[in-house]
Amino acid sequence: MSTAYVPQQPQPTQFGAPPAQPPSPPHASEATRLLCAGVHLDSVYRDRVIEELHLNEQRIVAPSLGFDAARVLAHALRARRLELAWAGAVIGLWLVGSALSGGLLLGFLVPSLMLAIASWIRGRAGDPPLYRRVPAFFLRWWGRLTFAGYLVITVLAAFAGSDDGSSYESSYDPYGGSSGMPSLSDLVLPSESVKPWQAWFALGVLALVALCIAGQRRQFARVMAAELSSQRFPDAAGDPAEQEQGARLQRVRQRIRLEQHAPLVMYHEARPFCGAGTAFDTWVLAVELVPDPLKKQQPLSNRAVLEKVRPLLAQLRVPAEYAGPGVRDRLRQLEIDECVFLPAEGLLRREDAPYHPQAFEEHRARAVEEGGEKRRHFLRIRVGGWEEELVVTVFVRVHTQGRMLMLEIAPHVLGPVREDFKDADRTAHRFRHNNPLGRAAWALARVPGSPARALITLGRTVVYGWRLLTGGYANALPDGPALSVRELGSTPDRSLFQDMDVDRYLKSVQDRVAHGVRAALADSGYRTGEFVQRIVNISNGGVHIGRVDGSTFAVGEHASASATTGGPAPQKGPETDGHG
């Protein structure tokens, strides 16, 4: 089974190059599908999604660039319900088995606890430090050997009975104790002798636990082959997770879908660009507006500069004249819009945020020229590459004040989805097509840690329910987003191809922005030489030196500098490219 999905390309027409293939809607994008698979795979990620989007109902959702956070939340809640049902079945089997086996199964809880502690010591890092890895390794294998020891005791007890129902008293101690002295197994195993039927019952319960574990993984594999498959995922109406009718889920889902793709961004003061990814070479440029004596000066507004920039950016969508009909460059789907950032502080209700189109237009009209601190207007340019797994967003802000022009460029890169989420199709396919022996071995290997995992699942659910009932989140004052579930499910590691695409997108957009600003300056009768020189220096990673007055400076890895006296100080320092 192939997990790669290549969208169908448009066919050539007699009028030349075909129109750009429309991108997948956010609810059907590959990034959304992989994040939905991730909430079924990773319980920690699932809990973070539910806590941010469902528990903290007062928080406005972060901008969802190229994906649908509401659908991810729906799958997170469904995955938690399924996991809770399987955890309840496992706990029930252990409780009933412990009672009917005369307490024999209680001995298996000791190695289960060891394995849980070993997992906690190691942590979730891919490459944990040595002081975590070594004790976790020894404790994990100690727990496995201890479980094997108890299993040997149980098997011997099952086969040691006679026809008259006589019992079996074990002298084996998995901790190395002699038969004549008290050991840890004497404290955990029941004091009375073990009957064969009790040992057989304990083995049967362990087999049923393994069947539950295998059934849970098989259910995940069915989900990946059905509603989360590449073929069926675009049909949101047929997704069982979307058919849930809980009142709180419906209310939260409506708010998320109103806010997540709106041009109005309600932000937290400490995290203004939450959801856009990692900042990438943010810079601010300020140049003096020097009139050109050969031209007639005209008023230069922020709106006039942006209107010069937009058509130049739109030209990036146009393929080369002789490129042919098969152009698939992501720049053909480049998105350009204007957004306004408003702080969430001060709202009394989440519903009071001005998402109505008329209210947004009023904010945009005032924010574009005011140059405020809290309310900010940006031109937003977005490229969703690699099926929305690699999102490059450039925020551009222009402001003129005191015969100075300030240009702010804030590029952000949203990294690819986590590797284990991307491998969800392979994981499910491998389990479905494995032979019965392989599936049985996979399930049996997870039996020792099953009671601890099930208890942790039940405990997290109880804690979440208590917080939901007593936290007062529904009536809390609105707040900006604390995190983005897309950022939480992404990795900073990119392939070489992806790094090349990031550089290409950013350089293309920044070059067009700089060209548009230069054209606006020239058309308004201002000199452009200083602006062009500074743009060149910034593009080359150089350093601009505005003025050197009786100072010493050096640029370069092995450069040196010494002070000079006696000569006239230069009125304006040189500009260097920063390469020494």
KOLDREN-699571 format. One record per residue (C-alpha): x negated, y negated, z; residue number from 1. Coordinates in Angstrom, 3 decimals, padded with zeros to 6 digits. Example, Ala and Ser with C-alpha at 12.3 -4.5 7.8 and 13.67 -1.06 7.14 Angstrom:
2
<<-012.300 004.500 007.800> 1>,
<<-013.670 001.060 007.140> 2>,
This chain:
580
<<000.000 000.000 000.000> 1>,
<<-001.378 -003.380 -000.976> 2>,
<<-000.992 -006.142 001.559> 3>,
<<-002.079 -008.971 -000.696> 4>,
<<000.644 -011.157 -002.112> 5>,
<<000.055 -013.200 -005.247> 6>,
<<002.913 -015.531 -006.155> 7>,
<<004.282 -015.189 -009.667> 8>,
<<002.793 -017.739 -012.011> 9>,
<<004.857 -019.875 -014.412> 10>,
<<004.813 -018.974 -018.067> 11>,
<<003.478 -021.359 -020.721> 12>,
<<005.937 -023.466 -022.659> 13>,
<<005.821 -025.169 -025.992> 14>,
<<005.421 -028.529 -024.280> 15>,
<<001.964 -027.746 -022.870> 16>,
<<000.962 -026.927 -019.319> 17>,
<<003.750 -025.600 -017.086> 18>,
<<004.943 -027.475 -014.036> 19>,
<<003.302 -026.657 -010.740> 20>,
<<004.617 -023.557 -009.014> 21>,
<<006.770 -024.790 -006.139> 22>,
<<005.282 -023.751 -002.798> 23>,
<<007.084 -021.268 -000.589> 24>,
<<009.434 -022.923 001.905> 25>,
<<007.978 -023.029 005.413> 26>,
<<010.291 -020.325 006.756> 27>,
<<009.086 -017.929 004.040> 28>,
<<005.388 -018.802 003.948> 29>,
<<002.676 -016.232 004.519> 30>,
<<001.484 -018.124 007.603> 31>,
<<004.962 -017.789 009.160> 32>,
<<005.065 -014.068 008.399> 33>,
<<001.673 -013.426 009.956> 34>,
<<002.521 -015.423 013.091> 35>,
<<005.757 -013.442 013.426> 36>,
<<003.687 -010.263 013.193> 37>,
<<001.312 -011.696 015.794> 38>,
<<004.010 -012.057 018.448> 39>,
<<004.742 -008.328 018.059> 40>,
<<001.052 -007.454 018.388> 41>,
<<-000.252 -009.760 021.120> 42>,
<<001.805 -010.117 024.298> 43>,
<<-000.325 -013.004 025.585> 44>,
<<000.192 -015.012 022.408> 45>,
<<003.900 -014.152 022.506> 46>,
<<004.232 -015.452 026.062> 47>,
<<002.495 -018.710 025.123> 48>,
<<004.913 -019.190 022.215> 49>,
<<007.951 -018.565 024.408> 50>,
<<006.656 -020.808 027.176> 51>,
<<005.958 -023.730 024.841> 52>,
<<009.044 -023.548 022.636> 53>,
<<011.712 -021.876 024.789> 54>,
<<010.911 -022.431 028.462> 55>,
<<009.708 -026.038 028.184> 56>,
<<012.848 -027.214 026.468> 57>,
<<011.989 -030.825 027.200> 58>,
<<008.886 -030.750 024.982> 59>,
<<009.169 -031.974 021.433> 60>,
<<007.700 -029.458 019.016> 61>,
<<004.384 -030.175 017.336> 62>,
<<004.449 -030.788 013.564> 63>,
<<004.663 -027.408 011.853> 64>,
<<002.487 -027.752 008.775> 65>,
<<003.369 -025.000 006.313> 66>,
<<005.286 -022.722 008.685> 67>,
<<008.533 -022.468 010.656> 68>,
<<008.042 -022.475 014.427> 69>,
<<011.720 -021.645 015.032> 70>,
<<011.414 -018.335 013.207> 71>,
<<008.239 -017.472 015.093> 72>,
<<010.095 -018.160 018.365> 73>,
<<012.999 -015.934 017.307> 74>,
<<010.613 -013.040 016.645> 75>,
<<008.776 -013.693 019.907> 76>,
<<011.995 -013.362 021.916> 77>,
<<012.997 -010.237 020.012> 78>,
<<009.554 -008.671 020.482> 79>,
<<009.709 -009.364 024.213> 80>,
<<013.117 -007.696 024.513> 81>,
<<011.846 -004.622 022.691> 82>,
<<008.709 -004.454 024.815> 83>,
<<010.757 -004.876 027.985> 84>,
<<012.996 -001.957 027.003> 85>,
<<010.019 000.325 026.375> 86>,
<<008.348 -000.813 029.610> 87>,
<<011.523 -000.019 031.545> 88>,
<<011.598 003.460 030.031> 89>,
<<007.962 004.099 030.975> 90>,
<<008.454 002.872 034.553> 91>,
<<011.603 004.981 034.869> 92>,
<<009.750 008.096 033.741> 93>,
<<006.949 007.497 036.222> 94>,
<<009.378 006.899 039.108> 95>,
<<011.558 009.936 038.362> 96>,
<<008.512 012.078 037.663> 97>,
<<006.820 011.068 040.913> 98>,
<<009.913 011.948 042.917> 99>,
<<010.656 015.301 041.257> 100>,
<<007.017 016.407 041.063> 101>,
<<006.533 016.132 044.789> 102>,
<<004.401 013.026 044.443> 103>,
<<001.943 014.682 042.080> 104>,
<<002.177 011.857 039.535> 105>,
<<001.227 009.292 042.172> 106>,
<<-002.370 010.443 041.880> 107>,
<<-002.451 009.233 038.261> 108>,
<<-001.688 005.681 039.367> 109>,
<<-005.196 005.303 040.804> 110>,
<<-007.024 005.580 037.445> 111>,
<<-004.319 003.449 035.829> 112>,
<<-005.112 000.697 038.314> 113>,
<<-008.824 001.082 037.571> 114>,
<<-008.223 000.652 033.852> 115>,
<<-006.099 -002.447 034.433> 116>,
<<-008.800 -004.010 036.617> 117>,
<<-011.462 -003.150 034.022> 118>,
<<-009.433 -004.879 031.323> 119>,
<<-009.035 -007.948 033.547> 120>,
<<-012.770 -008.057 034.306> 121>,
<<-013.739 -007.849 030.637> 122>,
<<-011.344 -010.606 029.604> 123>,
<<-009.958 -011.283 026.134> 124>,
<<-013.096 -012.715 024.544> 125>,
<<-014.394 -010.898 021.497> 126>,
<<-017.962 -010.902 022.849> 127>,
<<-017.763 -011.219 026.648> 128>,
<<-020.870 -012.016 028.695> 129>,
<<-022.970 -009.222 030.109> 130>,
<<-021.836 -009.787 033.703> 131>,
<<-018.294 -008.995 032.573> 132>,
<<-019.002 -006.275 030.060> 133>,
<<-021.156 -004.009 032.282> 134>,
<<-018.827 -003.677 035.310> 135>,
<<-015.818 -003.353 033.030> 136>,
<<-017.557 -000.550 031.125> 137>,
<<-018.356 001.457 034.251> 138>,
<<-014.953 000.905 035.841> 139>,
<<-013.183 001.865 032.610> 140>,
<<-015.037 005.156 032.290> 141>,
<<-014.655 005.859 035.985> 142>,
<<-010.925 005.473 035.569> 143>,
<<-010.863 007.733 032.498> 144>,
<<-012.855 010.460 034.247> 145>,
<<-010.650 010.166 037.307> 146>,
<<-007.533 010.551 035.162> 147>,
<<-009.115 013.595 033.518> 148>,
<<-009.822 015.036 036.950> 149>,
<<-006.216 014.677 038.069> 150>,
<<-005.087 016.163 034.768> 151>,
<<-007.283 019.216 035.398> 152>,
<<-005.746 019.578 038.864> 153>,
<<-002.246 019.469 037.377> 154>,
<<-002.997 021.946 034.603> 155>,
<<-004.606 024.402 037.044> 156>,
<<-001.630 024.068 039.358> 157>,
<<000.754 024.761 036.472> 158>,
<<-001.017 027.965 035.408> 159>,
<<-002.012 029.224 038.885> 160>,
<<001.411 030.171 040.185> 161>,
<<002.605 033.771 040.469> 162>,
<<005.963 035.247 039.724> 163>,
<<007.127 034.935 043.354> 164>,
<<006.824 031.136 043.197> 165>,
<<003.733 030.872 045.382> 166>,
<<002.059 027.490 045.464> 167>,
<<-001.390 026.296 044.420> 168>,
<<-003.698 024.341 046.678> 169>,
<<-006.368 022.416 044.818> 170>,
<<-009.940 022.271 046.027> 171>,
<<-011.071 020.064 043.102> 172>,
<<-011.959 016.488 043.932> 173>,
<<-012.486 014.169 040.925> 174>,
<<-014.646 011.949 043.146> 175>,
<<-017.090 014.718 043.944> 176>,
<<-015.922 015.562 047.499> 177>,
<<-016.227 019.122 048.849> 178>,
<<-013.185 021.296 049.488> 179>,
<<-013.782 021.378 053.200> 180>,
<<-013.724 017.652 053.839> 181>,
<<-010.979 015.034 053.303> 182>,
<<-011.273 013.183 050.007> 183>,
<<-009.460 010.453 048.152> 184>,
<<-007.434 013.045 046.288> 185>,
<<-006.173 014.358 049.666> 186>,
<<-004.904 010.879 050.454> 187>,
<<-003.161 010.412 047.086> 188>,
<<-001.869 013.926 046.371> 189>,
<<000.943 015.193 048.620> 190>,
<<-000.072 016.952 051.773> 191>,
<<002.022 020.031 051.029> 192>,
<<000.932 022.476 048.391> 193>,
<<001.794 021.911 044.748> 194>,
<<004.304 024.274 043.155> 195>,
<<003.813 025.326 039.531> 196>,
<<007.179 023.988 038.375> 197>,
<<006.257 020.596 039.842> 198>,
<<002.991 020.594 037.925> 199>,
<<004.835 021.546 034.730> 200>,
<<007.332 018.770 035.363> 201>,
<<004.484 016.258 035.826> 202>,
<<002.913 017.362 032.539> 203>,
<<006.273 017.012 030.826> 204>,
<<006.683 013.459 032.120> 205>,
<<003.228 012.548 030.827> 206>,
<<004.235 013.955 027.440> 207>,
<<007.430 011.864 027.468> 208>,
<<005.406 008.753 028.331> 209>,
<<003.196 009.468 025.332> 210>,
<<006.312 009.795 023.179> 211>,
<<007.508 006.386 024.418> 212>,
<<004.166 004.819 023.543> 213>,
<<004.243 006.388 020.090> 214>,
<<007.864 005.322 019.636> 215>,
<<007.024 001.727 020.489> 216>,
<<004.221 001.644 017.906> 217>,
<<006.452 003.355 015.358> 218>,
<<009.084 000.682 015.906> 219>,
<<006.463 -002.011 015.247> 220>,
<<005.469 -000.194 012.055> 221>,
<<009.116 -000.148 010.933> 222>,
<<009.443 -003.873 011.579> 223>,
<<006.359 -004.565 009.468> 224>,
<<007.728 -002.389 006.673> 225>,
<<011.192 -003.977 006.795> 226>,
<<011.963 -007.557 007.816> 227>,
<<008.301 -008.609 008.066> 228>,
<<007.244 -007.119 004.741> 229>,
<<006.093 -009.482 002.011> 230>,
<<009.089 -008.541 -000.122> 231>,
<<011.872 -008.981 002.449> 232>,
<<010.504 -011.762 004.624> 233>,
<<011.721 -014.644 002.376> 234>,
<<015.299 -013.468 003.074> 235>,
<<015.737 -015.223 006.412> 236>,
<<019.477 -014.470 006.492> 237>,
<<018.746 -010.745 006.639> 238>,
<<016.192 -011.037 009.442> 239>,
<<017.546 -009.438 012.664> 240>,
<<015.616 -011.946 014.767> 241>,
<<017.476 -014.822 013.077> 242>,
<<020.836 -013.284 013.940> 243>,
<<020.466 -013.684 017.700> 244>,
<<023.250 -015.840 019.122> 245>,
<<021.952 -016.882 022.559> 246>,
<<023.106 -020.393 023.481> 247>,
<<019.694 -021.584 024.606> 248>,
<<017.967 -020.121 021.554> 249>,
<<020.477 -021.734 019.206> 250>,
<<020.060 -025.118 020.885> 251>,
<<016.274 -024.978 020.906> 252>,
<<016.100 -023.677 017.342> 253>,
<<018.190 -026.566 016.045> 254>,
<<015.934 -029.091 017.760> 255>,
<<012.785 -027.426 016.429> 256>,
<<014.020 -027.430 012.848> 257>,
<<015.023 -031.068 013.124> 258>,
<<011.647 -032.163 014.502> 259>,
<<008.952 -029.896 013.083> 260>,
<<008.871 -031.233 009.498> 261>,
<<010.144 -034.775 010.084> 262>,
<<008.003 -037.757 009.017> 263>,
<<008.435 -039.134 012.546> 264>,
<<005.832 -037.648 014.908> 265>,
<<006.613 -037.906 018.615> 266>,
<<003.284 -037.333 020.315> 267>,
<<001.681 -037.003 023.733> 268>,
<<-000.836 -039.753 024.409> 269>,
<<-003.648 -037.255 025.061> 270>,
<<-002.888 -035.135 021.957> 271>,
<<-001.731 -037.421 019.124> 272>,
<<-002.624 -035.066 016.263> 273>,
<<-001.420 -031.860 017.932> 274>,
<<-000.476 -029.388 015.208> 275>,
<<-002.774 -030.773 012.512> 276>,
<<-005.773 -028.661 013.487> 277>,
<<-009.338 -029.690 014.235> 278>,
<<-010.598 -033.197 013.468> 279>,
<<-013.073 -033.133 010.593> 280>,
<<-015.442 -036.116 010.096> 281>,
<<-013.090 -038.850 011.270> 282>,
<<-014.390 -042.323 010.472> 283>,
<<-013.355 -045.973 010.575> 284>,
<<-014.639 -048.603 008.157> 285>,
<<-014.370 -052.378 008.637> 286>,
<<-015.413 -054.834 005.942> 287>,
<<-015.059 -058.570 005.672> 288>,
<<-012.686 -059.945 003.059> 289>,
<<-014.996 -062.154 001.026> 290>,
<<-013.217 -064.116 -001.754> 291>,
<<-014.588 -063.701 -005.255> 292>,
<<-015.143 -067.218 -006.693> 293>,
<<-014.403 -065.929 -010.196> 294>,
<<-010.943 -064.657 -009.286> 295>,
<<-007.771 -066.105 -007.890> 296>,
<<-007.011 -064.907 -004.365> 297>,
<<-003.645 -063.296 -003.665> 298>,
<<-002.115 -062.140 -000.392> 299>,
<<-003.326 -058.670 000.581> 300>,
<<-000.932 -056.646 002.709> 301>,
<<-001.255 -053.141 004.102> 302>,
<<001.627 -052.010 001.928> 303>,
<<-000.071 -053.368 -001.194> 304>,
<<-003.211 -051.343 -000.448> 305>,
<<-001.235 -048.141 000.130> 306>,
<<000.728 -048.619 -003.075> 307>,
<<-002.584 -048.725 -004.950> 308>,
<<-003.755 -045.543 -003.280> 309>,
<<-000.651 -043.374 -003.762> 310>,
<<-000.618 -043.142 -007.581> 311>,
<<-004.318 -042.307 -007.635> 312>,
<<-003.710 -039.474 -005.175> 313>,
<<-000.758 -038.254 -007.230> 314>,
<<-003.034 -037.942 -010.257> 315>,
<<-004.859 -035.118 -008.470> 316>,
<<-001.850 -032.931 -009.235> 317>,
<<-002.345 -033.270 -012.984> 318>,
<<-004.466 -030.504 -014.563> 319>,
<<-007.054 -031.186 -017.211> 320>,
<<-005.626 -031.836 -020.645> 321>,
<<-007.215 -028.767 -022.214> 322>,
<<-007.169 -026.505 -019.147> 323>,
<<-004.396 -024.325 -020.562> 324>,
<<-001.192 -023.066 -018.979> 325>,
<<-002.801 -020.951 -016.252> 326>,
<<-003.952 -023.713 -013.886> 327>,
<<-003.500 -022.580 -010.282> 328>,
<<-005.410 -025.262 -008.408> 329>,
<<-003.843 -025.979 -005.025> 330>,
<<-004.163 -029.688 -005.675> 331>,
<<-001.204 -029.298 -008.021> 332>,
<<000.898 -028.842 -004.870> 333>,
<<-000.651 -031.755 -002.991> 334>,
<<001.900 -033.440 -000.707> 335>,
<<001.919 -037.206 -000.072> 336>,
<<004.201 -038.860 002.428> 337>,
<<004.244 -041.544 005.090> 338>,
<<004.607 -040.774 008.761> 339>,
<<005.024 -042.849 011.880> 340>,
<<003.573 -041.813 015.242> 341>,
<<005.601 -042.736 018.319> 342>,
<<004.796 -041.848 021.944> 343>,
<<007.280 -039.532 023.625> 344>,
<<006.934 -041.378 026.927> 345>,
<<009.939 -043.517 027.742> 346>,
<<012.636 -041.283 026.269> 347>,
<<015.405 -040.197 028.613> 348>,
<<016.588 -037.286 026.481> 349>,
<<015.005 -035.238 023.737> 350>,
<<018.014 -036.020 021.551> 351>,
<<017.229 -039.760 021.766> 352>,
<<014.185 -039.476 019.484> 353>,
<<014.919 -041.576 016.356> 354>,
<<014.870 -038.805 013.743> 355>,
<<017.792 -040.269 011.815> 356>,
<<016.610 -041.390 008.349> 357>,
<<017.790 -044.950 008.847> 358>,
<<016.033 -045.239 012.218> 359>,
<<012.826 -043.857 010.707> 360>,
<<012.933 -046.339 007.821> 361>,
<<013.175 -049.183 010.304> 362>,
<<010.169 -047.906 012.234> 363>,
<<008.174 -047.390 009.045> 364>,
<<008.948 -050.884 007.733> 365>,
<<007.730 -052.488 010.957> 366>,
<<004.807 -050.155 011.695> 367>,
<<003.078 -050.405 008.323> 368>,
<<002.035 -054.027 008.883> 369>,
<<001.854 -054.409 012.654> 370>,
<<-001.367 -052.466 013.364> 371>,
<<-000.078 -051.441 016.781> 372>,
<<-001.749 -049.143 019.259> 373>,
<<001.021 -046.754 020.254> 374>,
<<003.199 -046.934 017.159> 375>,
<<001.015 -046.145 014.173> 376>,
<<001.742 -045.746 010.500> 377>,
<<-000.244 -043.286 008.382> 378>,
<<-000.295 -042.168 004.804> 379>,
<<-000.422 -038.380 005.113> 380>,
<<-001.973 -036.235 002.391> 381>,
<<-001.664 -032.474 002.813> 382>,
<<-002.985 -029.486 000.886> 383>,
<<-001.754 -026.031 001.935> 384>,
<<-004.322 -023.576 000.600> 385>,
<<-004.588 -019.811 000.838> 386>,
<<-000.808 -019.327 001.119> 387>,
<<-000.595 -021.973 003.875> 388>,
<<-003.294 -020.237 005.922> 389>,
<<-005.770 -023.067 005.335> 390>,
<<-004.171 -026.483 005.723> 391>,
<<-006.125 -029.678 005.050> 392>,
<<-004.443 -032.905 006.140> 393>,
<<-005.864 -036.400 005.730> 394>,
<<-004.319 -039.292 007.655> 395>,
<<-005.033 -042.727 006.155> 396>,
<<-004.351 -046.043 007.883> 397>,
<<-005.075 -049.473 006.455> 398>,
<<-004.934 -052.706 008.398> 399>,
<<-005.955 -056.280 007.602> 400>,
<<-006.604 -058.674 010.464> 401>,
<<-008.722 -061.802 010.805> 402>,
<<-009.931 -061.628 007.188> 403>,
<<-011.175 -058.103 007.869> 404>,
<<-009.973 -054.885 006.297> 405>,
<<-009.987 -051.788 008.506> 406>,
<<-009.734 -048.375 006.874> 407>,
<<-009.156 -045.356 009.115> 408>,
<<-009.604 -041.846 007.702> 409>,
<<-008.692 -038.951 009.995> 410>,
<<-009.070 -035.585 008.203> 411>,
<<-007.888 -032.464 010.027> 412>,
<<-008.322 -028.813 009.101> 413>,
<<-006.001 -026.068 010.291> 414>,
<<-007.929 -022.807 010.218> 415>,
<<-006.815 -019.384 008.964> 416>,
<<-004.525 -017.135 010.958> 417>,
<<-006.231 -014.778 013.394> 418>,
<<-007.809 -011.716 011.837> 419>,
<<-005.819 -009.215 013.902> 420>,
<<-002.578 -010.892 012.806> 421>,
<<-003.672 -010.666 009.162> 422>,
<<-004.431 -006.969 009.663> 423>,
<<-000.931 -006.241 011.000> 424>,
<<000.139 -004.668 007.694> 425>,
<<-002.916 -002.418 007.698> 426>,
<<-002.353 -001.464 011.351> 427>,
<<001.263 -000.509 010.714> 428>,
<<000.418 001.316 007.461> 429>,
<<-002.351 003.324 009.134> 430>,
<<-000.030 004.464 011.940> 431>,
<<002.825 005.375 009.583> 432>,
<<000.609 007.431 007.297> 433>,
<<-001.530 009.075 009.955> 434>,
<<-001.091 012.813 010.529> 435>,
<<000.807 014.055 013.613> 436>,
<<-002.423 014.975 015.393> 437>,
<<-003.813 011.480 014.896> 438>,
<<-000.609 009.804 016.158> 439>,
<<-000.521 012.133 019.163> 440>,
<<-004.156 011.428 020.016> 441>,
<<-003.521 007.675 019.722> 442>,
<<-000.548 007.854 022.095> 443>,
<<-002.200 010.194 024.612> 444>,
<<-005.225 007.912 024.870> 445>,
<<-002.912 005.129 026.086> 446>,
<<-001.028 007.161 028.677> 447>,
<<-003.500 006.423 031.541> 448>,
<<-002.958 002.670 031.316> 449>,
<<000.780 002.832 030.615> 450>,
<<002.101 002.276 034.188> 451>,
<<-000.080 -000.787 034.730> 452>,
<<000.878 -002.272 031.357> 453>,
<<004.556 -001.627 031.983> 454>,
<<004.416 -003.195 035.448> 455>,
<<002.640 -006.258 034.043> 456>,
<<005.345 -006.600 031.380> 457>,
<<008.115 -006.380 033.963> 458>,
<<006.304 -008.791 036.271> 459>,
<<005.856 -011.395 033.536> 460>,
<<009.537 -011.134 032.674> 461>,
<<010.577 -011.616 036.284> 462>,
<<008.286 -014.624 036.671> 463>,
<<009.611 -016.132 033.434> 464>,
<<013.231 -015.633 034.535> 465>,
<<012.512 -017.275 037.885> 466>,
<<010.855 -020.268 036.227> 467>,
<<013.745 -020.545 033.774> 468>,
<<016.298 -020.613 036.594> 469>,
<<014.471 -022.881 039.025> 470>,
<<012.160 -025.050 036.895> 471>,
<<014.765 -027.566 035.769> 472>,
<<013.275 -027.759 032.276> 473>,
<<016.574 -028.317 030.476> 474>,
<<017.174 -031.662 032.229> 475>,
<<013.531 -032.788 032.501> 476>,
<<012.311 -035.997 030.878> 477>,
<<011.134 -035.478 027.287> 478>,
<<007.451 -034.901 026.706> 479>,
<<005.150 -034.613 023.726> 480>,
<<003.886 -031.230 022.549> 481>,
<<001.296 -029.529 024.746> 482>,
<<000.067 -027.142 022.060> 483>,
<<000.833 -025.902 018.577> 484>,
<<001.697 -022.241 018.145> 485>,
<<000.020 -022.412 014.729> 486>,
<<-003.224 -023.706 016.223> 487>,
<<-002.970 -021.110 018.982> 488>,
<<-002.704 -018.352 016.384> 489>,
<<-005.586 -019.575 014.221> 490>,
<<-009.324 -018.964 014.207> 491>,
<<-012.089 -021.517 013.610> 492>,
<<-013.987 -019.039 011.436> 493>,
<<-013.628 -019.612 007.713> 494>,
<<-015.054 -017.775 004.749> 495>,
<<-017.502 -019.439 002.390> 496>,
<<-014.774 -019.809 -000.226> 497>,
<<-012.527 -021.514 002.307> 498>,
<<-015.314 -023.880 003.385> 499>,
<<-015.875 -024.785 -000.245> 500>,
<<-012.170 -025.490 -000.680> 501>,
<<-012.082 -027.684 002.433> 502>,
<<-014.985 -029.760 001.135> 503>,
<<-013.439 -030.046 -002.310> 504>,
<<-010.027 -031.118 -001.032> 505>,
<<-011.476 -033.659 001.385> 506>,
<<-013.921 -035.176 -001.082> 507>,
<<-011.229 -035.437 -003.760> 508>,
<<-008.772 -037.158 -001.431> 509>,
<<-011.324 -039.477 000.182> 510>,
<<-012.710 -040.514 -003.203> 511>,
<<-009.238 -041.439 -004.454> 512>,
<<-008.451 -043.344 -001.255> 513>,
<<-011.684 -045.304 -001.514> 514>,
<<-011.054 -046.018 -005.206> 515>,
<<-007.536 -047.260 -004.429> 516>,
<<-008.702 -049.573 -001.664> 517>,
<<-011.441 -050.971 -003.896> 518>,
<<-008.897 -051.603 -006.675> 519>,
<<-006.577 -053.376 -004.219> 520>,
<<-009.437 -055.633 -003.074> 521>,
<<-010.411 -056.461 -006.650> 522>,
<<-006.836 -057.168 -007.744> 523>,
<<-006.343 -059.513 -004.788> 524>,
<<-009.465 -061.517 -005.685> 525>,
<<-011.971 -060.213 -003.136> 526>,
<<-015.481 -058.919 -003.602> 527>,
<<-015.914 -055.158 -003.455> 528>,
<<-019.707 -054.732 -003.337> 529>,
<<-020.040 -054.331 000.429> 530>,
<<-017.060 -051.972 000.589> 531>,
<<-018.478 -049.769 -002.182> 532>,
<<-021.927 -049.655 -000.541> 533>,
<<-020.558 -048.647 002.836> 534>,
<<-018.356 -045.987 001.287> 535>,
<<-021.412 -044.559 -000.473> 536>,
<<-023.371 -044.525 002.780> 537>,
<<-020.554 -042.809 004.675> 538>,
<<-020.008 -040.280 001.873> 539>,
<<-023.701 -039.369 001.985> 540>,
<<-023.691 -039.048 005.775> 541>,
<<-025.898 -042.122 006.111> 542>,
<<-026.192 -044.944 008.614> 543>,
<<-025.161 -048.487 007.886> 544>,
<<-027.239 -051.199 009.593> 545>,
<<-025.329 -054.428 009.607> 546>,
<<-028.001 -056.680 011.087> 547>,
<<-031.614 -056.344 012.295> 548>,
<<-032.865 -059.268 014.340> 549>,
<<-036.286 -058.919 015.961> 550>,
<<-035.655 -055.208 016.500> 551>,
<<-037.468 -051.998 015.705> 552>,
<<-035.771 -049.101 014.042> 553>,
<<-036.664 -045.848 012.356> 554>,
<<-034.615 -043.428 010.281> 555>,
<<-035.702 -039.870 009.555> 556>,
<<-036.858 -036.785 011.394> 557>,
<<-040.564 -037.785 011.675> 558>,
<<-040.226 -041.561 011.326> 559>,
<<-041.855 -044.050 013.691> 560>,
<<-041.343 -047.753 014.292> 561>,
<<-043.304 -050.685 015.722> 562>,
<<-042.336 -054.257 016.522> 563>,
<<-043.549 -057.127 014.345> 564>,
<<-043.748 -060.777 015.235> 565>,
<<-044.513 -064.005 013.504> 566>,
<<-042.288 -063.566 010.461> 567>,
<<-038.815 -064.868 009.923> 568>,
<<-036.118 -062.492 010.954> 569>,
<<-033.908 -061.328 008.106> 570>,
<<-030.425 -062.733 008.126> 571>,
<<-028.889 -059.470 007.061> 572>,
<<-030.467 -056.081 007.509> 573>,
<<-030.981 -053.592 004.748> 574>,
<<-028.624 -050.727 004.091> 575>,
<<-030.150 -047.307 004.034> 576>,
<<-028.818 -043.947 003.014> 577>,
<<-030.062 -042.403 006.242> 578>,
<<-032.453 -039.887 004.706> 579>,
<<-035.693 -041.548 005.833> 580>,
